[in-house]
């Protein structure tokens, strides 16, 4: 599995959705599927399937990556799924590799058929399991998200000649709002002001207009609505929290339970369950230092295999 992760990463660090690099990664995975005794096919969206028998139980992830990506995001779920399928040579199941998760997701939103169960193994992309000293965590839900903007209007003035007490500085107002965004996030929520646009964006001009982006998240729909109201911003896009199934909880009753603050293909596939593998290096992800240990990966594949065997039988 580590060798296969290296082979995918060697294609390119950045494998954009529907790019030649993502195509090449899919071809690698298709070859490994055939080695595992799976029948390879693709749907209209380009999602890759390796099926055996009446495959009503699916497992997999994605092979596209962000420009600064590491080896494990998405790719681990694919190679783990193929390995689990090879360990269950008589089980009716499917391994699926979705297209363009990082820019949509685009593939999982366009499925023409749906499984009775979908299992996704994924790195945590955060520090919680590392801090707990636990190799695996069962995902209970994927957080809902709200994204939008807050615009501040001021007046452009000369930075050298305009007294401080008569300025209408839009950036100063925006700075106070950014701290407000941080302070509004309480237990069970997170909020981020991640981008600003300043006009006219000149060193010697008092800012006239500033636009601040807001990203608010929670696995609790009521908490998310309260957070949006407390922050006060124009919501441009919103998704509801998505509860996950208990396929992994059934085989890992004592593993810690986590909420995923990041989005995944599992949000768009019915009857999904997710398992996180501990991320090391402080949980860094979307970065070359992204890391999970071979020992933790082995435990994750064992759990995935057990869950698949239970469902496929």
C-alpha positions in Angstrom: 0.0 0.0 0.0 2.8 2.4 0.8 4.4 1.6 -2.6 1.1 2.3 -4.3 0.7 5.6 -2.5 4.2 6.5 -3.7 3.4 5.5 -7.2 0.3 7.8 -7.3 2.3 10.7 -5.8 5.0 10.2 -8.4 2.6 11.0 -11.2 2.2 14.5 -9.8 1.7 16.3 -6.5 -1.2 18.2 -8.1 -3.7 15.9 -9.9 -6.5 18.3 -10.7 -9.9 17.0 -11.4 -10.3 15.6 -15.0 -6.7 16.4 -15.8 -4.2 14.0 -17.5 -2.6 13.5 -14.1 -5.9 12.4 -12.5 -6.5 10.2 -15.6 -3.1 8.5 -15.1 -3.8 7.9 -11.4 -7.2 6.3 -12.4 -5.4 4.0 -14.8 -3.0 2.9 -12.1 -5.9 2.1 -9.8 -7.7 0.3 -12.6 -4.8 -2.1 -13.0 -4.7 -2.8 -9.2 -8.4 -3.4 -9.3 -8.0 -6.1 -12.0 -5.2 -7.7 -9.9 -7.7 -7.9 -7.1 -10.1 -9.8 -9.3 -12.5 -6.9 -9.9 -14.3 -6.0 -13.1 -13.4 -2.5 -14.1 -15.9 0.0 -15.5 -16.6 3.8 -15.6 -19.8 5.8 -15.4 -20.8 8.9 -17.4 -19.0 11.2 -14.9 -15.8 9.2 -15.2 -16.0 7.6 -11.8 -14.0 4.4 -11.8 -15.5 1.2 -10.4 -14.0 -2.2 -9.7 -16.9 -4.6 -9.1 -17.4 -8.2 -8.0 -20.8 -9.9 -8.2 -24.0 -8.0 -7.1 -22.0 -5.2 -5.6 -24.4 -3.4 -3.2 -21.6 -2.5 -0.8 -19.1 0.1 -2.0 -15.8 1.5 -0.6 -13.3 4.0 -2.0 -12.4 7.7 -2.2 -10.7 10.0 -4.7 -7.3 10.4 -6.4 -7.4 14.1 -7.4 -5.4 16.5 -5.2 -4.9 20.2 -4.4 -1.8 22.0 -5.7 0.0 21.6 -2.4 -1.2 18.1 -1.7 0.4 15.3 0.2 0.4 11.5 -0.4 -2.5 10.4 1.7 -5.6 12.6 1.2 -8.0 10.6 -0.8 -5.4 8.2 -2.2 -5.2 6.3 1.1 -8.9 5.5 0.9 -8.5 4.1 -2.7 -5.5 1.8 -2.0 -7.1 0.7 1.2 -10.3 -0.2 -0.6 -8.4 -2.2 -3.2 -6.4 -4.0 -0.5 -9.6 -4.9 1.5 -11.3 -6.2 -1.7 -8.3 -8.4 -2.4 -8.6 -9.9 1.1 -12.2 -10.7 0.5 -12.0 -12.6 -2.8 -15.5 -14.0 -2.7 -17.4 -11.0 -1.3 -19.7 -9.1 -3.6 -18.5 -5.5 -3.4 -17.3 -2.5 -5.4 -14.3 -0.2 -5.1 -15.0 3.3 -6.4 -12.7 6.1 -7.3 -14.6 9.4 -7.5 -13.6 12.2 -9.9 -12.7 15.7 -8.8 -13.5 15.6 -5.1 -11.4 18.7 -4.4 -13.3 20.9 -6.9 -16.9 19.9 -6.3 -17.1 17.1 -5.5 -18.0 16.5 -9.1 -18.0 12.8 -9.5 -19.9 11.7 -6.4 -22.7 14.3 -7.1 -23.3 12.7 -10.5 -23.8 9.0 -9.6 -26.3 7.2 -11.8 -26.6 4.3 -9.3 -26.5 4.2 -5.5 -25.2 1.5 -3.0 -26.9 0.0 0.0 -23.8 1.1 1.9 -20.6 3.1 1.2 -17.5 3.0 3.4 -14.8 5.6 3.1 -11.4 5.4 5.0 -9.6 8.7 5.1 -6.9 10.5 7.0 -8.2 12.8 9.7 -6.6 15.9 8.3 -6.5 17.3 11.8 -4.8 16.8 15.2 -7.5 15.3 17.3 -6.5 11.6 17.1 -2.8 12.4 17.5 -3.6 14.4 20.7 -5.8 11.5 22.0 -3.1 8.9 21.2 -5.6 6.9 19.2 -4.9 5.4 15.7 -8.5 5.4 14.4 -11.6 7.4 14.9 -15.2 6.7 13.8 -16.8 9.7 12.1 -20.3 10.5 13.4 -21.1 13.3 11.0 -19.8 15.7 8.4 -20.2 19.3 9.4 -22.6 21.6 7.7 -21.0 24.7 6.1 -22.0 28.2 5.3 -19.9 30.5 3.2 -20.4 34.1 2.4 -19.3 37.7 2.6 -19.4 40.9 4.6 -18.8 44.2 2.8 -17.6 47.3 4.5 -17.9 50.7 2.8 -15.7 53.7 3.8 -14.2 56.7 2.0 -10.9 56.8 0.1 -8.7 59.6 1.5 -5.1 60.7 1.4 -3.1 58.7 4.0 -0.9 61.6 4.9 -3.3 64.5 5.0 -6.5 63.1 6.5 -6.8 63.4 10.3 -7.4 60.1 12.1 -10.6 61.4 13.7 -12.4 62.1 10.4 -11.4 59.0 8.5 -14.0 56.4 7.3 -11.5 53.5 7.1 -13.2 50.4 5.8 -10.3 48.1 6.7 -10.3 49.1 10.3 -14.0 48.2 10.5 -13.3 44.9 8.7 -10.5 44.1 11.2 -12.9 44.4 14.1 -15.3 42.2 12.3 -12.6 39.5 11.7 -12.0 39.3 15.5 -15.8 39.2 15.9 -16.0 36.1 13.6 -13.4 34.4 15.7 -15.1 35.2 19.0 -18.6 34.0 17.8 -17.3 30.4 17.4 -18.1 28.4 20.5 -18.4 24.7 21.4 -19.3 22.6 18.5 -18.6 25.3 15.9 -15.7 26.9 13.9 -15.6 30.1 12.0 -13.0 31.6 9.7 -12.4 34.9 7.9 -10.0 33.5 5.3 -9.8 36.1 2.6 -10.1 39.9 2.2 -10.3 42.2 -0.8 -9.3 45.8 -0.1 -10.0 48.7 -2.4 -8.2 50.7 -3.7 -5.4 48.6 -2.1 -2.8 51.3 -2.1 -0.2 52.1 0.5 -1.0 55.8 0.7 -4.8 55.7 0.5 -7.3 55.1 3.3 -9.2 51.9 2.3 -12.6 52.7 0.8 -14.1 49.2 0.4 -13.3 45.9 2.0 -14.9 42.5 1.4 -14.3 39.7 4.0 -15.1 36.1 3.4 -16.6 34.0 6.1 -16.6 30.2 6.5 -18.8 28.8 9.3 -19.2 25.1 10.2 -20.9 22.8 12.7 -22.2 19.3 12.8 -25.3 20.6 14.6 -27.8 22.4 12.2 -29.2 24.6 15.0 -25.7 25.6 16.2 -24.8 26.5 12.6 -27.9 28.7 12.2 -27.1 30.5 15.4 -23.5 31.0 14.4 -24.5 32.5 11.1 -26.9 34.9 12.9 -24.4 35.8 15.5 -21.7 36.6 13.0 -24.0 38.5 10.6 -22.9 38.0 7.0 -24.5 37.4 3.6 -24.6 33.6 3.1 -23.9 32.7 -0.5 -23.7 28.9 -0.1 -24.9 26.5 2.6 -24.9 22.8 3.2 -26.6 20.9 6.0 -24.7 18.6 8.3 -24.7 15.0 7.1 -24.9 12.1 9.7 -22.7 9.1 9.1 -23.7 5.5 9.5 -22.4 3.0 12.0 -20.6 0.4 9.9 -17.3 1.2 11.5 -18.8 1.6 15.0 -19.9 -2.0 14.7 -16.4 -3.3 14.4 -14.7 -0.6 16.5 -17.0 -0.1 19.5 -14.3 1.5 21.7 -12.7 3.9 19.1 -13.2 7.6 19.7 -16.0 9.4 17.8 -15.2 12.4 15.7 -17.0 15.0 13.6 -15.4 15.8 10.2 -15.1 19.5 9.7 -14.0 18.9 6.1 -16.2 17.8 3.3 -15.9 14.4 1.6 -17.5 12.3 -1.2 -19.3 10.4 1.6 -21.6 13.5 2.0 -23.2 12.7 -1.4 -23.4 8.9 -1.3 -26.4 7.4 0.6 -25.8 5.2 3.6 -22.2 6.3 4.1 -19.9 5.5 7.0 -16.4 7.0 7.5 -13.3 6.0 9.4 -10.4 8.4 10.1 -6.8 7.2 10.3 -4.6 9.3 12.6 -2.7 12.2 10.9 0.8 12.9 12.3 2.9 16.0 12.1 0.3 17.9 14.1 -2.5 16.8 11.7 -1.2 18.8 8.7 -2.9 18.1 5.4 -3.1 19.5 1.9 0.7 19.8 2.4 3.7 17.6 1.5 4.3 16.9 5.3 0.9 15.1 5.5 1.6 11.8 7.2 0.0 8.6 8.6 2.1 5.7 9.9 2.2 2.3 8.2 1.1 0.8 11.6 -2.0 3.0 11.7 -2.8 2.4 8.1 -2.7 -1.4 8.7 -5.2 -1.1 11.5 -7.4 1.0 9.3 -7.4 -1.6 6.6 -8.1 -4.3 9.1 -11.2 -2.4 10.3 -12.3 -1.6 6.7 -12.0 -5.3 5.7 -14.0 -6.4 8.8 -16.7 -3.9 8.1 -17.0 -4.8 4.5 -17.1 -8.5 5.3 -19.9 -7.9 7.8 -22.0 -5.9 5.3 -21.3 -8.0 2.2 -22.4 -11.1 4.0 
